[in-house]
Amino acid sequence: MNTDTLVEEKRAGLLENVHIGMISGVNDKLETTYHVGDQEHYTFYRSAAKPIQAIPVFLSNVVTKYGLTREEASLFTASHRGETYHIAALESMVKKLPVNEDELFCPCSYPLNVKPREEMVRKNKEKRRIYHNCSGKHMGFITVCRELGYPVEGYWEVDHPLQQQLLNILATFSEVPISDIKIGKDGCGVPVFAVPLKNMAMTYLKLACPDLIKDPLLQKAVTQMTSIMNEHPIMIASEQFICSVLLQDQNIVAKGGAQGVYCFGLKNERLGFALKVLNGSEDVWPTIVAAILEQIGYKNKETITSLRDLKPSIIKNDAGAEVGTVNERFLLIGTHEEPVKNQEI
């Protein structure tokens, strides 16, 4: 497995942490145009699969039929953090959709964000299934099952017709035959799929550039879904998280997953990227994505600045004193196996 150092963290000039991994960037001819490390490394999507897993919802008439707002519909694609606006939308969805909260296969939990979690614990509130960060996805699964006449029982099993439909959609987007897609079990209990990193990048290329999708119904569903994600970015994670920062840029479709997986597509540039940090860190995503955008000469500098603000290059201690640095240590390799040279950085 060919990897490279992506980010180094130093304290008092001494190396403290190293984050290694790989990056893949593909163009609209499905060619690898940028890379670091092994493009063939099989990688589980984890929650970066959520936009793919939401496609059956947007292929149906669910949003209109049940009177969902576009803000509510965004939660089908989200890893929400349990803020008050997330919970309000989820509770509204439970009332509108043909779903009982007890039917969700995701376990009862508290919100991911510290403030709402501590608030619930302080008030002795019980854990709920809708507080789980995957609850919107599971609501979509159950609703689609009822719309299509699939059994709700066992919707989380890989041989269930819904999961088989998702497997076929993923094969279409990733350009990987079903027989070559690896299958595991995700944190919330549903199947999770793995493909080579370059094919994961192809998935996000097609999400950003749906004209590359041959099926007109799939194309329409993706266009609707990604426009909703861009309209309601804080619903996909919450404030001050990389997904929400990137989705504020109308040119970007983005979603991260557990264990260091991050994917994004650029609409105007017609590029898809996927990266994997092999120690599973999510903390360094902003540094890596900002460096990718800088190295390809991305025009929206505000997006890059926002990413740098999420993960400053200066490490400060609890008292606010500067104690170390965080810096990317990779150069994207271009089509001709040479480092990308951007004159602006």
C-alpha positions in Angstrom: 0.0 0.0 0.0 1.5 3.3 -1.2 0.9 6.1 1.3 2.3 9.6 1.9 2.5 12.0 4.7 -0.5 14.4 4.4 -0.2 16.5 7.6 2.4 17.0 10.3 1.8 18.5 13.8 4.8 19.9 15.7 5.1 21.2 19.2 8.2 23.3 20.1 9.6 22.3 16.7 9.4 18.6 17.5 7.3 16.2 15.5 4.3 15.2 17.6 1.8 13.7 15.2 1.9 12.5 11.6 -1.2 11.8 9.5 -0.6 9.6 6.5 -3.0 8.6 3.7 -3.9 9.0 0.1 -5.8 11.3 -2.2 -7.5 10.8 -5.5 -8.8 13.4 -8.0 -10.6 12.5 -11.2 -11.9 14.5 -14.1 -15.0 14.3 -16.2 -13.4 11.7 -18.5 -13.1 9.5 -15.4 -9.3 9.9 -15.5 -7.1 10.3 -12.4 -5.7 13.8 -12.8 -4.4 14.3 -9.3 -3.2 11.8 -6.7 -1.2 11.1 -3.6 -0.5 7.5 -2.7 -2.4 4.4 -3.7 -5.4 5.1 -5.9 -6.5 1.4 -5.8 -6.8 1.3 -2.0 -10.2 -0.1 -1.1 -11.9 2.3 1.2 -15.2 2.2 3.0 -17.4 5.2 2.3 -18.9 5.2 5.8 -21.1 8.3 6.0 -19.7 9.7 2.8 -22.2 7.3 1.3 -25.2 9.1 2.7 -26.0 11.2 -0.5 -25.9 7.9 -2.4 -28.1 6.2 0.2 -30.6 9.1 -0.1 -31.1 8.9 -3.8 -34.1 6.5 -3.6 -35.9 9.1 -1.6 -35.3 11.7 -4.3 -36.2 9.2 -7.0 -39.6 9.0 -5.4 -42.2 11.7 -4.7 -41.7 11.5 -0.9 -40.7 15.1 -0.3 -43.8 16.5 -2.1 -46.2 13.8 -1.0 -45.6 14.2 2.7 -45.1 18.0 2.6 -41.5 18.1 3.7 -39.6 21.3 3.6 -36.4 21.3 1.7 -34.6 21.9 5.1 -36.2 18.7 6.4 -35.3 16.8 3.2 -31.7 17.7 3.6 -31.5 15.4 6.7 -31.8 12.4 4.5 -28.2 13.1 3.4 -26.9 14.3 6.8 -24.7 13.3 9.7 -26.5 15.8 11.9 -24.9 16.9 15.2 -28.1 17.1 17.3 -28.5 20.8 17.5 -32.0 22.2 18.4 -32.7 23.0 14.7 -31.8 19.4 13.8 -34.1 17.9 16.4 -37.0 20.2 15.6 -36.8 19.2 11.9 -36.5 15.5 12.8 -39.5 15.6 15.1 -41.5 17.3 12.3 -40.4 14.6 9.9 -41.6 11.9 12.3 -45.0 13.5 12.3 -45.2 13.8 8.5 -43.7 10.6 7.3 -45.1 7.0 7.6 -42.4 6.2 10.2 -42.5 5.4 13.8 -39.3 6.3 15.7 -39.1 2.8 17.3 -38.8 1.4 13.8 -35.4 3.1 13.2 -32.6 0.5 13.3 -30.1 3.1 14.5 -29.6 2.9 18.2 -30.8 5.4 20.8 -28.1 8.0 21.6 -27.4 11.5 22.6 -26.4 14.2 20.1 -22.8 14.3 18.8 -22.3 18.0 19.6 -21.1 18.6 23.2 -23.5 21.5 24.1 -26.8 19.8 23.2 -25.6 16.5 24.6 -24.6 18.0 28.0 -27.9 19.9 28.0 -29.9 16.7 27.6 -27.9 14.9 30.3 -28.3 17.8 32.7 -32.1 17.7 32.2 -32.2 13.9 32.6 -33.6 13.4 29.1 -33.5 9.9 27.7 -31.5 8.9 24.7 -33.6 8.7 21.5 -33.2 7.1 18.1 -33.7 10.5 16.3 -30.8 11.9 18.2 -28.5 9.5 16.4 -26.5 11.2 13.6 -27.8 8.7 11.0 -31.5 9.0 11.9 -32.5 11.1 8.9 -31.0 8.4 6.6 -33.0 5.7 8.4 -36.2 7.7 8.1 -35.5 7.8 4.4 -34.9 4.1 4.2 -38.2 3.2 6.0 -40.2 5.7 3.9 -38.9 4.4 0.7 -39.6 0.8 1.7 -43.3 1.8 2.3 -43.5 3.7 -1.0 -42.0 0.8 -3.0 -43.8 -2.0 -1.2 -40.6 -3.4 0.3 -40.8 -4.9 3.8 -39.7 -2.6 6.5 -38.4 -5.4 8.6 -34.8 -6.1 7.9 -34.3 -3.0 5.8 -30.8 -3.0 7.3 -29.8 -6.4 5.9 -27.6 -6.6 2.8 -30.0 -8.9 1.0 -33.0 -6.6 1.5 -34.3 -5.2 -1.8 -33.6 -1.6 -0.7 -29.9 -2.4 0.1 -29.7 -4.2 -3.2 -31.1 -1.2 -5.0 -28.5 1.0 -3.3 -25.8 -1.5 -4.3 -26.8 -1.1 -7.9 -26.9 2.7 -7.7 -23.4 2.7 -6.1 -22.1 0.5 -8.9 -23.4 3.0 -11.4 -21.9 6.0 -9.7 -18.5 4.4 -8.9 -18.0 2.5 -12.1 -17.2 -0.6 -10.0 -19.0 -3.9 -10.8 -21.2 -5.2 -8.0 -19.0 -8.3 -7.8 -16.0 -6.1 -6.9 -17.7 -3.9 -4.3 -16.7 -5.0 -0.7 -19.4 -5.0 1.9 -19.2 -4.5 5.7 -21.5 -3.2 8.4 -21.6 0.5 9.3 -21.7 2.1 12.8 -25.5 2.4 12.6 -26.0 -1.2 11.5 -26.7 -0.9 7.8 -24.4 -2.2 5.0 -21.3 -0.1 4.2 -19.6 -0.4 0.9 -15.9 -0.1 -0.1 -14.4 0.7 -3.5 -11.0 1.8 -4.7 -10.3 5.4 -3.7 -10.3 6.6 -7.4 -13.8 5.2 -7.8 -15.0 6.9 -4.7 -13.8 10.2 -6.3 -15.8 9.3 -9.4 -18.9 9.0 -7.2 -18.6 12.6 -6.1 -17.7 13.8 -9.6 -21.1 12.5 -10.7 -22.8 14.1 -7.7 -21.3 17.4 -8.7 -21.8 16.9 -12.4 -25.0 15.0 -12.8 -24.9 15.4 -16.6 -22.4 12.6 -16.5 -25.2 10.3 -15.3 -26.9 8.5 -18.2 -30.2 7.7 -16.5 -32.4 10.8 -16.7 -34.3 9.9 -13.5 -31.1 9.5 -11.5 -29.8 12.7 -13.0 -32.9 14.6 -11.9 -32.9 13.1 -8.4 -29.2 14.0 -7.9 -29.8 17.6 -9.1 -32.6 18.0 -6.6 -30.7 16.4 -3.8 -27.5 18.4 -4.1 -29.3 21.7 -4.5 -31.0 21.0 -1.2 -27.7 20.2 0.4 -26.2 23.5 -0.8 -29.3 25.4 0.3 -29.1 24.0 3.9 -25.5 23.3 4.7 -25.7 23.5 8.4 -28.3 20.7 8.4 -25.7 18.3 7.0 -23.5 18.7 10.1 -23.7 21.9 12.0 -21.9 25.3 12.2 -18.1 25.1 12.2 -17.9 21.7 10.6 -16.2 21.1 7.3 -19.3 19.7 5.5 -21.3 22.8 6.2 -18.4 25.1 5.3 -17.9 23.5 2.0 -21.6 23.2 1.1 -22.0 26.9 1.6 -20.0 27.2 -1.6 -22.6 26.5 -4.3 -19.9 25.0 -6.5 -19.1 22.2 -4.1 -20.9 18.9 -3.1 -19.2 17.4 -0.1 -19.7 14.8 2.6 -17.4 13.1 5.1 -17.4 9.7 6.7 -16.0 8.1 9.8 -12.4 7.0 10.1 -10.8 9.7 8.0 -12.8 9.5 4.8 -13.7 12.7 3.0 -15.1 13.3 -0.5 -16.1 16.4 -2.5 -16.9 17.3 -6.1 -16.3 20.6 -7.9 -19.1 21.6 -10.4 -17.4 24.1 -12.5 -14.0 22.5 -12.5 -15.7 19.1 -13.1 -13.4 17.3 -10.7 -14.1 14.7 -8.0 -11.9 14.1 -5.0 -11.7 11.4 -2.3 -9.2 11.2 0.5 -8.4 8.7 3.3 -6.5 9.6 6.5 -5.2 6.2 7.6 -5.2 6.9 11.4 -8.9 7.8 11.1 -8.5 11.5 12.0 -11.2 13.9 11.0 -9.5 16.8 12.7 -7.1 17.4 9.8 -9.7 17.3 7.0 -9.8 21.1 6.7 -6.1 21.3 6.3 -6.0 18.7 3.6 -8.9 20.0 1.6 -7.7 23.6 1.8 -4.3 22.4 0.5 -5.9 20.5 -2.4 -8.0 23.6 -3.4 -4.9 25.8 -3.2 -2.8 23.5 -5.2 -5.3 23.2 -8.1 -5.8 27.0 -8.1 -9.4 27.1 -6.8 -10.9 30.5 -7.4 -13.1 30.9 -4.4 -10.6 32.0 -1.8 -13.3 32.6 0.8 -13.9 28.9 0.9 -10.2 28.2 1.5 -10.0 30.9 4.2 -13.0 29.3 5.9 -11.3 25.9 5.9 -8.1 27.4 7.3 -10.1 29.1 10.0 -11.6 25.7 11.0 -8.1 24.3 11.5 -5.5 27.1 12.0 -1.9 26.3 11.3 -0.9 27.5 14.8 -1.6 25.2 17.8 -2.6 27.1 21.0 -2.7 25.7 24.5 -5.6 26.1 26.9 -4.3 29.5 27.9 -4.2 30.7 24.3 -0.4 30.6 24.0 1.1 29.4 20.7 2.8 26.1 21.2 3.0 24.3 17.9 2.1 24.2 14.2 -0.1 22.1 11.8 1.0 21.9 8.2 0.3 19.9 5.1 3.2 18.0 3.8 2.0 16.7 0.4 2.1 17.8 -3.2 -0.6 16.5 -5.5 0.9 14.5 -8.4 -0.6 15.6 -11.7 -1.4 13.6 -14.8 2.2 13.4 -15.9 3.5 12.2 -12.5 4.8 15.6 -11.6 3.9 17.6 -8.5 1.2 20.3 -9.2 2.8 23.7 -9.2 0.5 26.5 -8.4 2.1 29.9 -8.7 -0.3 31.5 -6.2 0.9 29.4 -3.2 
